[in-house]
Amino acid sequence: MKHRSSSLQLLTGLFFRLLPYHILLIAINAVNCITDSLYASNAIGKSAMSALGLYAPFNHFLYAASIVFVSGSQILYGRYLANNRQKIHGLFSVTLVISGALGILASLIMAAWALTGSPQTPVSADSDIMMFKQYLLGQAVGIPALILGQQLFSFLSLENQKNRTMVAGILCLVSNLIMDHICIVVLNMGMFGLGLSSSISVWIFFGIQALYYLRGKSEWRFSLLNCAWKDALSILVLGYPGALSRFVEMFRCLIVNGLILMYVGNVGLSSFAASNSVMAVIWAVPFGMLAVARMLFSISIGEEDRQSMINTFKIVLTYGMLLITGIAALLILGAEPLTRMFYRDPADPVYEMTVMGFRLIPLCMMPAIFSLHFAAYAQTTEKKIMSLVLPCCDGMIGVVLFSFILIPVIKMNGLYIANILNGVFCALVILGGSIIHRKKFPHTFEDLLDIPDRIGVTADERIDISVTSMEEVESISQKVIDFCSKRGIDKRRAYFAGLCMEEIAGNVIQHGFPLDKHHHSVDIRVIHKNDGVILRIRDNCAVFDPSEYHKLMSAGEDGKNVGIQLVYNIADEVSYQNLLGMNVLTIHI
């Protein structure tokens, strides 16, 4: 029980340390959209807001395409990180090549579409169509940078380059605000200027990140010669379930827009665009949580760590749910002030529609947290049916089904309520899927997850120990020896396994814990698999690579840390990695 508590605490700290950066990645586009919305509504007019609403399906498509590569490469990264680290170079290269090619192709298609006058939409006003074309053309300039920038952000986060990603994100937001003012107010470039300012900001975002790789400071290097082309198919196969929800959302937007125009009119579309622009920023929090959880799920699979996968889900459904509930409450309380950012006349029908949007839509976030993360779990564990069915239900089927029923009756409120009911619908899909697969009702959360047997080892094949003080170090060796003896491992390897764990844990506590005032723990895992003994020790102290000290001692340059030298002499294989800011040492005996 103590180990589970300490391990969960360590994972919780890691989760929330990574979360702000992944929220920022998603919020960049959302904040830029809300900035565009404010300039559109206040400096251009309602037709401009309708044009932004019409662009939403294209925005969903671009982010869905990007998520395919981000999530697919993250899953492979997690698997390679634990077992075959050198493969990540080829994975990094091929990810950039195929995502860059997609970005260029999408940019050319959208530009041609806007210039040839092809984009016909179900709106009655020609001015709306013209503004939509202009905005589409301006956005097309930045699509390659948008898609490539997200891939670099993902890899930089995995390399623990949080400061650079933060700087890139902030400068992207600031530059978009400045360029919006210049293009709209100063140069009077209209909707084309509004789209162009977003494109310039994402090029700045991409350039700041790319500079890190161009200077050769990164662990992963881009090379066309080293592209792992066989990984390209794996990226697509593993990644598309994660993007499926966004893909179908594109069709959902088209259907819902049509229903709004049919039963409410352009004023409804303007209202929905306003509330959506703010909610897009807020959705960065649950989607940021989703990105972190997917990464931790993938690494847990690579490390064959079933418990960390369960703990990640528990973090989301406790601390994460509490955070989202608080945000939803603030949005509901601030419905009218948020509405006044866009529309200031309470007598205008669009005002009341927008207020109700801010009061109702936030309620859909709590059930969405569960369905989104269950879909990510199904994706990483390759539960094929659920990873396809759930995103389709969440992204389109539920909302569209309830919208067809409710919008004709209660107009815009019908759409807002449809989003809330969608969460309940998805929860029932998850429960029904578990009952069908297990052929019985799941009585515990772990029953509901039903982690595949191929992932990790059973409780009998591993022992987990958590250490927080030198006093506890003394008992490590005997615990490891006792475990090995029960598993029938010979006395020599059992003794060496215990000795290795005691030496390394003592070294971390003695030298790593005092370096700062943070709470630290050492998590130890011993696995018996295929007649081999695998020792893993993980801590959240400052970066410490024991292989560097081993090299110095081997060269006779350092007489300290003899415990490290002893471990390297005993073990068949020792590998170190700084994984998302944690030291992870794996020893094979």
TADABEL-V270115 format. One record per backbone hydrogen bond with DSSP energy under -0.5 kcal/mol. NH is the residue of the N-H (numbers start at 1). CO is the residue of the C=O. If there is no record, write none. Layout:
nh=NH co=CO
nh=NH co=CO
This chain:
nh=5 co=1
nh=6 co=2
nh=7 co=3
nh=8 co=4
nh=9 co=5
nh=10 co=6
nh=11 co=7
nh=12 co=8
nh=13 co=9
nh=14 co=10
nh=15 co=11
nh=16 co=12
nh=17 co=13
nh=18 co=14
nh=19 co=15
nh=20 co=16
nh=21 co=18
nh=22 co=18
nh=23 co=19
nh=24 co=20
nh=25 co=21
nh=26 co=22
nh=27 co=23
nh=28 co=24
nh=29 co=25
nh=30 co=26
nh=31 co=27
nh=32 co=28
nh=33 co=29
nh=34 co=30
nh=35 co=31
nh=36 co=32
nh=37 co=33
nh=38 co=34
nh=39 co=35
nh=40 co=36
nh=41 co=37
nh=42 co=38
nh=43 co=39
nh=44 co=39
nh=44 co=40
nh=45 co=40
nh=48 co=45
nh=49 co=45
nh=50 co=46
nh=51 co=47
nh=52 co=48
nh=53 co=49
nh=54 co=50
nh=55 co=51
nh=56 co=52
nh=56 co=53
nh=58 co=55
nh=59 co=55
nh=60 co=56
nh=61 co=57
nh=62 co=58
nh=63 co=59
nh=64 co=60
nh=65 co=61
nh=66 co=62
nh=67 co=63
nh=68 co=64
nh=69 co=65
nh=70 co=66
nh=71 co=67
nh=72 co=67
nh=72 co=68
nh=73 co=69
nh=74 co=70
nh=75 co=71
nh=76 co=72
nh=77 co=73
nh=78 co=74
nh=79 co=75
nh=80 co=76
nh=81 co=77
nh=82 co=78
nh=83 co=79
nh=84 co=80
nh=87 co=84
nh=88 co=85
nh=89 co=86
nh=90 co=86
nh=91 co=87
nh=92 co=88
nh=93 co=89
nh=94 co=90
nh=95 co=91
nh=96 co=92
nh=97 co=93
nh=98 co=94
nh=99 co=95
nh=100 co=96
nh=101 co=97
nh=102 co=98
nh=103 co=99
nh=104 co=100
nh=105 co=101
nh=106 co=102
nh=107 co=103
nh=108 co=104
nh=109 co=105
nh=110 co=106
nh=111 co=107
nh=112 co=108
nh=113 co=109
nh=114 co=110
nh=115 co=111
nh=116 co=112
nh=117 co=114
nh=118 co=113
nh=119 co=113
nh=120 co=118
nh=123 co=121
nh=129 co=125
nh=130 co=126
nh=131 co=127
nh=132 co=128
nh=133 co=129
nh=134 co=130
nh=135 co=131
nh=136 co=132
nh=137 co=133
nh=138 co=134
nh=139 co=135
nh=140 co=136
nh=141 co=137
nh=141 co=138
nh=142 co=139
nh=143 co=140
nh=146 co=142
nh=147 co=143
nh=148 co=144
nh=149 co=145
nh=150 co=146
nh=151 co=147
nh=152 co=148
nh=153 co=149
nh=154 co=150
nh=155 co=151
nh=156 co=152
nh=157 co=153
nh=158 co=154
nh=159 co=155
nh=160 co=157
nh=161 co=156
nh=162 co=160
nh=165 co=161
nh=166 co=162
nh=167 co=163
nh=168 co=164
nh=169 co=165
nh=170 co=166
nh=171 co=167
nh=172 co=168
nh=173 co=169
nh=174 co=170
nh=175 co=171
nh=176 co=172
nh=177 co=173
nh=178 co=174
nh=179 co=175
nh=180 co=176
nh=181 co=177
nh=182 co=178
nh=183 co=179
nh=184 co=180
nh=185 co=180
nh=185 co=181
nh=186 co=181
nh=187 co=182
nh=189 co=183
nh=192 co=189
nh=193 co=189
nh=194 co=190
nh=195 co=191
nh=196 co=192
nh=197 co=193
nh=198 co=194
nh=199 co=195
nh=200 co=196
nh=201 co=197
nh=202 co=198
nh=203 co=199
nh=204 co=200
nh=205 co=201
nh=206 co=202
nh=207 co=203
nh=208 co=204
nh=209 co=205
nh=210 co=206
nh=211 co=207
nh=212 co=208
nh=212 co=209
nh=213 co=209
nh=214 co=210
nh=215 co=211
nh=216 co=213
nh=217 co=212
nh=227 co=224
nh=228 co=90
nh=229 co=227
nh=231 co=228
nh=232 co=228
nh=232 co=229
nh=233 co=229
nh=234 co=230
nh=235 co=231
nh=236 co=232
nh=237 co=233
nh=238 co=234
nh=239 co=235
nh=240 co=236
nh=242 co=239
nh=243 co=239
nh=244 co=240
nh=245 co=241
nh=247 co=243
nh=248 co=244
nh=249 co=245
nh=250 co=246
nh=250 co=247
nh=251 co=247
nh=252 co=248
nh=253 co=249
nh=254 co=250
nh=255 co=251
nh=256 co=252
nh=257 co=253
nh=258 co=254
nh=259 co=255
nh=260 co=256
nh=261 co=257
nh=262 co=258
nh=263 co=259
nh=264 co=260
nh=265 co=260
nh=268 co=265
nh=269 co=265
nh=270 co=266
nh=271 co=267
nh=272 co=268
nh=273 co=269
nh=274 co=270
nh=275 co=271
nh=276 co=272
nh=277 co=273
nh=278 co=274
nh=279 co=275
nh=280 co=276
nh=281 co=277
nh=281 co=278
nh=282 co=278
nh=283 co=279
nh=284 co=281
nh=285 co=282
nh=286 co=282
nh=287 co=283
nh=288 co=284
nh=289 co=285
nh=290 co=286
nh=291 co=287
nh=292 co=288
nh=293 co=289
nh=294 co=290
nh=295 co=291
nh=296 co=292
nh=297 co=293
nh=298 co=294
nh=299 co=295
nh=300 co=296
nh=301 co=297
nh=302 co=298
nh=303 co=299
nh=304 co=301
nh=305 co=300
nh=306 co=304
nh=309 co=305
nh=310 co=306
nh=311 co=307
nh=312 co=308
nh=313 co=309
nh=314 co=310
nh=315 co=311
nh=316 co=312
nh=317 co=313
nh=318 co=314
nh=318 co=315
nh=319 co=315
nh=320 co=315
nh=321 co=316
nh=322 co=318
nh=323 co=319
nh=324 co=320
nh=325 co=321
nh=326 co=322
nh=327 co=323
nh=328 co=324
nh=329 co=325
nh=330 co=326
nh=331 co=327
nh=332 co=328
nh=333 co=329
nh=334 co=330
nh=335 co=332
nh=338 co=334
nh=339 co=335
nh=340 co=336
nh=341 co=337
nh=341 co=338
nh=342 co=339
nh=343 co=339
nh=346 co=344
nh=348 co=345
nh=351 co=348
nh=352 co=348
nh=353 co=349
nh=354 co=350
nh=355 co=351
nh=356 co=352
nh=357 co=353
nh=358 co=354
nh=359 co=355
nh=360 co=356
nh=361 co=357
nh=363 co=360
nh=364 co=361
nh=365 co=362
nh=367 co=363
nh=368 co=364
nh=369 co=365
nh=370 co=366
nh=371 co=367
nh=372 co=368
nh=373 co=369
nh=374 co=370
nh=375 co=371
nh=376 co=372
nh=377 co=373
nh=378 co=374
nh=379 co=375
nh=380 co=376
nh=381 co=377
nh=382 co=379
nh=383 co=378
nh=384 co=382
nh=387 co=383
nh=388 co=384
nh=388 co=385
nh=389 co=385
nh=390 co=386
nh=392 co=388
nh=393 co=389
nh=394 co=390
nh=395 co=391
nh=396 co=392
nh=397 co=392
nh=398 co=393
nh=400 co=396
nh=401 co=397
nh=402 co=398
nh=403 co=399
nh=404 co=400
nh=405 co=401
nh=406 co=402
nh=407 co=403
nh=409 co=406
nh=410 co=406
nh=411 co=407
nh=413 co=410
nh=414 co=411
nh=415 co=411
nh=415 co=412
nh=416 co=412
nh=417 co=413
nh=418 co=414
nh=419 co=415
nh=420 co=416
nh=421 co=417
nh=422 co=418
nh=423 co=419
nh=423 co=420
nh=424 co=420
nh=425 co=421
nh=426 co=422
nh=427 co=423
nh=428 co=424
nh=429 co=425
nh=430 co=426
nh=431 co=427
nh=432 co=428
nh=433 co=429
nh=434 co=430
nh=435 co=431
nh=436 co=432
nh=437 co=433
nh=438 co=434
nh=439 co=435
nh=448 co=444
nh=449 co=445
nh=450 co=446
nh=455 co=452
nh=456 co=454
nh=457 co=304
nh=461 co=458
nh=462 co=459
nh=463 co=526
nh=465 co=524
nh=467 co=522
nh=472 co=469
nh=473 co=469
nh=474 co=470
nh=475 co=472
nh=476 co=473
nh=477 co=473
nh=479 co=475
nh=480 co=476
nh=481 co=477
nh=482 co=478
nh=483 co=479
nh=484 co=480
nh=485 co=481
nh=486 co=482
nh=487 co=483
nh=488 co=485
nh=489 co=484
nh=494 co=490
nh=495 co=491
nh=496 co=492
nh=497 co=493
nh=498 co=494
nh=499 co=495
nh=500 co=496
nh=501 co=497
nh=502 co=498
nh=503 co=499
nh=504 co=500
nh=505 co=501
nh=506 co=502
nh=507 co=503
nh=508 co=504
nh=509 co=505
nh=510 co=506
nh=511 co=507
nh=512 co=508
nh=513 co=508
nh=515 co=512
nh=516 co=513
nh=522 co=467
nh=523 co=521
nh=523 co=538
nh=524 co=465
nh=524 co=522
nh=525 co=536
nh=526 co=463
nh=527 co=534
nh=528 co=461
nh=529 co=527
nh=529 co=532
nh=532 co=529
nh=534 co=527
nh=534 co=532
nh=535 co=533
nh=535 co=587
nh=536 co=525
nh=537 co=585
nh=538 co=523
nh=539 co=583
nh=540 co=521
nh=546 co=544
nh=548 co=545
nh=549 co=545
nh=550 co=546
nh=551 co=547
nh=552 co=548
nh=553 co=549
nh=554 co=550
nh=555 co=551
nh=556 co=553
nh=557 co=552
nh=558 co=552
nh=564 co=561
nh=565 co=561
nh=566 co=562
nh=567 co=563
nh=568 co=564
nh=569 co=565
nh=570 co=566
nh=571 co=567
nh=572 co=588
nh=573 co=588
nh=575 co=586
nh=577 co=584
nh=579 co=577
nh=579 co=582
nh=580 co=158
nh=580 co=578
nh=582 co=579
nh=583 co=539
nh=584 co=577
nh=584 co=582
nh=585 co=537
nh=586 co=575
nh=587 co=535
nh=588 co=573
nh=589 co=533
